[in-house]
Amino acid sequence: MKELVEFMAKAMVDNPEQVKVTEIAGSDTLVIEVNVAKEDMGQIIGKKGRNAQAMRLIVNAASAKLRKRVILEIIDQ
């Protein structure tokens, strides 16, 4: 799951080397934190949050096989 989010995030931003993805696993929940540069926040979030929502939709669809709830958080550096 981490690799999927990292691939999507790096494809959207101008500074892909500053994208850092961390994965925090719980018993039935998985939290994925995406750290991007401050100037790339707008590109990750998108207009009215559409890019962020699309990333969350893809991650939730991919997590159906794991039978875990996945939370995607976008954090600026």
Secondary structure, DSSP 8 states (H G I E B T S, - for coil): -HHHHHHHHHHH-S-GGG-EEEEEE-SSEEEEEEEE-GGGHHHHH-GGGHHHHHHHHHHHHHTTTTT-EEEEEEEE-
